[in-house]
Each structure stands twice: as structure tokens, then as C-alpha cells.
Amino acid sequence: MGGQVGWDAQCQWQVHDLPGQTRQALLNVVAVLAEAGARPEHIVRMTWYLRDKKAYVAAGREIGEVYREVIGRHYPAMTAVQVVDFIEDAALVEIEVTAVVPA
């Protein structure tokens, strides 16, 4: 699946903080998985692209809570990378996943 940013299904920004955008991006991931007949436990890899690693570290507790709320206690292989910028100026995070959908 392509990366998901923290805007809603209408491509509108409802939140402008990192935990809020992370929550929305994860909800977007779950929605795309559902369209393919998959669930969060089918995720085998996640790559998180972040505008600001210090903001990510500072919001770690909140981001962890958001992650568990949306994805649950499934922890696939994950990578986090700080990037210079995103195509979408308001984006603070983009999350890309690979999932293996059962037959």
C-alpha cells in the first residue's frame, strides 16, 4: 500500500499535531487494509516517515497509545526515518505498510 498521511477520507486536515495525524494515518491504513480483506494483524512491515524526530520522541507515549488504540498489540517490523519534507505541506508523518493477506 502507498503511504498514508494524517488527512481524512476527503483529503482534509482535521488535526495538526503529530499524535493526531498519526492516529488518522493509522485509521487510513486500517481502512485500506479492510478494502483488501485484511486486518492490522496482517501487517508484516511498517515504515514511518517523520518530519521531526525530536517531536516523535517527545510524543512517544501519546503515539504509543494511539498505535495500540488503532492497531492493537500487533508489532510488525518497523522503521522510522526523518525526512526533509513531504509533498503535502501540512503532513507531519506518513506511514507505509506491507501486509500479507490470507487466501
Rosetta silent file (secondary structure, phi, psi, omega in degrees, C-alpha in Angstrom):
SEQUENCE: MGGQVGWDAQCQWQVHDLPGQTRQALLNVVAVLAEAGARPEHIVRMTWYLRDKKAYVAAGREIGEVYREVIGRHYPAMTAVQVVDFIEDAALVEIEVTAVVPA
SCORE:     score description
SCORE:     0.000 S_00000001
   1 L     0.000  146.440  174.524    0.000    0.000    0.000 S_00000001
   2 L   -67.996  163.766 -179.889    1.149    3.533   -0.616 S_00000001
   3 L   -64.393  146.959  179.636    1.959    5.725    2.333 S_00000001
   4 E  -114.471  130.136  176.448   -0.886    7.198    4.352 S_00000001
   5 E  -101.308 -179.688 -172.983   -0.770   10.698    5.801 S_00000001
   6 L   -90.205   35.212  172.644   -2.918   12.204    8.545 S_00000001
   7 L  -102.465  165.899 -176.606   -5.753   13.629    6.489 S_00000001
   8 L   -83.565 -175.506 -175.939   -9.284   12.286    6.390 S_00000001
   9 L   -64.093  -18.432  177.824  -11.050   10.388    3.577 S_00000001
  10 L   -97.421   12.457 -179.673  -11.860   13.701    1.859 S_00000001
  11 L    61.164   37.201  177.584   -8.147   14.700    1.908 S_00000001
  12 L  -112.459  140.433  178.723   -8.854   17.380    4.524 S_00000001
  13 L   -85.820  111.799  177.553   -6.598   18.082    7.504 S_00000001
  14 L   -96.562  -22.108 -178.923   -8.645   17.823   10.697 S_00000001
  15 L  -131.403  150.328 -175.015   -5.638   17.643   13.056 S_00000001
  16 L  -128.847   12.089  176.676   -2.308   19.451   13.016 S_00000001
  17 L  -110.336  158.767 -174.893   -0.352   17.741   15.803 S_00000001
  18 H   -63.368  -47.308  177.991    1.821   14.637   15.440 S_00000001
  19 H   -60.699  -40.533  179.423   -0.211   12.270   17.669 S_00000001
  20 H   -65.431  -43.135  178.129   -3.437   13.334   15.951 S_00000001
  21 H   -68.525  -34.205  176.493   -2.003   12.924   12.467 S_00000001
  22 H   -63.108  -45.074  178.667   -0.514    9.572   13.474 S_00000001
  23 H   -58.413  -47.852 -178.382   -3.928    8.398   14.641 S_00000001
  24 H   -65.970  -40.880  178.231   -5.568    9.483   11.382 S_00000001
  25 H   -61.254  -41.807  177.994   -2.809    7.958    9.252 S_00000001
  26 H   -67.062  -38.820  175.046   -3.216    4.639   11.106 S_00000001
  27 H   -61.430  -38.994  176.916   -7.001    4.809   10.679 S_00000001
  28 H   -63.593  -41.217  176.659   -6.374    5.341    6.962 S_00000001
  29 H   -58.968  -48.360 -178.974   -4.097    2.278    6.920 S_00000001
  30 H   -60.865  -39.176  179.112   -6.797    0.184    8.601 S_00000001
  31 H   -64.805  -42.216  178.681   -9.382    1.411    6.062 S_00000001
  32 H   -66.713  -42.134  176.815   -7.179    0.445    3.108 S_00000001
  33 H   -57.952  -45.094 -178.614   -6.471   -2.950    4.674 S_00000001
  34 H   -60.094  -38.643  178.241  -10.204   -3.540    5.140 S_00000001
  35 H   -61.129  -27.762 -179.725  -10.815   -2.815    1.449 S_00000001
  36 L   -95.133    5.228 -178.924   -8.383   -5.654    0.678 S_00000001
  37 L    78.269   22.781 -177.899   -9.998   -8.029    3.173 S_00000001
  38 L  -115.773  167.185  177.944   -7.150   -7.626    5.665 S_00000001
  39 L  -129.539  169.651 -178.856   -6.822   -6.513    9.266 S_00000001
  40 H   -53.854  -33.787 -178.832   -3.991   -4.888   11.242 S_00000001
  41 H   -68.730   -7.957  176.036   -2.619   -8.279   12.298 S_00000001
  42 H   -87.833   -5.564  177.329   -1.827   -8.952    8.618 S_00000001
  43 E   -69.617  130.881  177.690    0.738   -6.123    8.592 S_00000001
  44 E  -112.126  -15.955 -179.695    4.263   -7.518    8.296 S_00000001
  45 E  -155.394  141.597  174.654    6.223   -4.265    7.898 S_00000001
  46 E  -132.635  138.795  170.898    5.744   -0.565    8.621 S_00000001
  47 E  -122.768  124.742  179.623    7.869    2.393    7.613 S_00000001
  48 E  -105.590  124.228  175.389    7.194    5.685    9.341 S_00000001
  49 E  -104.844  124.517 -173.059    8.416    8.853    7.639 S_00000001
  50 E  -123.603  140.570  176.702    8.616   11.754   10.067 S_00000001
  51 L   -73.200  -34.309 -172.294    9.221   15.450    9.581 S_00000001
  52 L  -142.690  105.986 -177.419   10.775   15.864   13.051 S_00000001
  53 H   -65.606  -30.823  178.209   12.352   13.023   15.012 S_00000001
  54 H   -66.725  -38.733  176.575   12.532   15.138   18.187 S_00000001
  55 H   -65.364  -37.820  177.939    8.782   15.720   18.047 S_00000001
  56 H   -62.994  -47.740  179.587    8.304   11.971   17.545 S_00000001
  57 H   -63.722  -43.236 -179.030   10.442   11.120   20.573 S_00000001
  58 H   -64.044  -32.037 -178.566    8.736   13.799   22.686 S_00000001
  59 L   -98.477   15.823 -174.406    5.275   12.452   21.758 S_00000001
  60 H   -53.597  -43.908 -178.967    6.295    8.807   22.131 S_00000001
  61 H   -63.831  -48.023  179.067    3.867    7.964   24.918 S_00000001
  62 H   -63.071  -41.344 -179.996    0.884    9.511   23.109 S_00000001
  63 H   -64.651  -39.617  176.630    1.880    7.902   19.810 S_00000001
  64 H   -61.288  -42.185  178.248    2.152    4.527   21.549 S_00000001
  65 H   -63.736  -44.017  178.086   -1.344    4.938   22.979 S_00000001
  66 H   -61.371  -44.917 -179.980   -2.716    5.908   19.569 S_00000001
  67 H   -57.526  -49.908 -178.631   -0.966    2.941   17.952 S_00000001
  68 H   -65.445  -34.784  177.800   -2.443    0.456   20.430 S_00000001
  69 H   -62.775  -42.935 -173.347   -5.889    2.055   20.100 S_00000001
  70 H   -92.119  -44.964 -174.726   -5.940    1.690   16.306 S_00000001
  71 L   -95.077  -29.713 -176.818   -3.642   -1.269   15.526 S_00000001
  72 L    95.598 -153.506 -177.991   -3.796   -3.166   18.811 S_00000001
  73 L  -103.162   41.059  175.692   -0.919   -5.100   20.274 S_00000001
  74 L  -104.146  123.112 -174.702    0.471   -6.281   16.937 S_00000001
  75 L  -125.025   86.999  177.010    4.050   -5.123   16.396 S_00000001
  76 L   -73.269  177.042  174.059    5.444   -5.918   12.941 S_00000001
  77 E   -59.973  133.499 -177.480    8.943   -4.935   11.839 S_00000001
  78 E  -133.464  146.214  173.447    9.095   -1.136   11.872 S_00000001
  79 E  -130.606  140.372  174.608   11.456    1.520   10.632 S_00000001
  80 E  -122.368  133.018 -176.670   11.264    5.235   11.380 S_00000001
  81 E  -133.272  134.035  172.980   13.028    7.751    9.166 S_00000001
  82 E   -85.631  134.702  178.943   13.219   11.526    9.403 S_00000001
  83 L  -117.477  161.931 -179.308   12.641   13.225    6.057 S_00000001
  84 L   -71.795  -41.462 -176.098   13.257   16.767    4.923 S_00000001
  85 L  -165.835  169.836  175.495    9.709   17.408    3.742 S_00000001
  86 L  -118.959  160.138  174.252    6.508   15.922    2.328 S_00000001
  87 L   -61.752  -42.037  177.035    4.596   16.730   -0.835 S_00000001
  88 L   -84.215  112.618 -174.237    1.667   17.698    1.404 S_00000001
  89 L   -56.977  -33.204 -176.682    2.895   20.733    3.344 S_00000001
  90 L   -81.186  -10.492 -175.835    0.716   20.053    6.406 S_00000001
  91 L   -69.207  136.281  174.484    1.892   16.435    6.793 S_00000001
  92 L  -110.445  -19.642 -178.199    3.951   15.572    9.861 S_00000001
  93 E  -150.650  146.895  170.164    4.009   11.793    9.320 S_00000001
  94 E  -134.896  132.098 -176.473    3.466    9.306    6.523 S_00000001
  95 E  -118.713  125.321  179.374    3.073    5.610    7.292 S_00000001
  96 E  -113.667  134.583 -179.775    3.674    2.911    4.699 S_00000001
  97 E  -128.674  154.869  168.088    2.782   -0.723    5.364 S_00000001
  98 E  -119.580  131.144  179.283    3.172   -4.109    3.750 S_00000001
  99 E  -127.304  148.834  173.523    0.554   -6.695    4.637 S_00000001
 100 L  -107.902  111.664 -176.170    0.164  -10.346    3.757 S_00000001
 101 L   -89.699  126.978  179.966   -3.499  -11.013    3.113 S_00000001
 102 L   -65.121  151.017  179.504   -4.591  -14.610    3.757 S_00000001
 103 L   -70.078    0.000    0.000   -6.095  -16.537    0.850 S_00000001
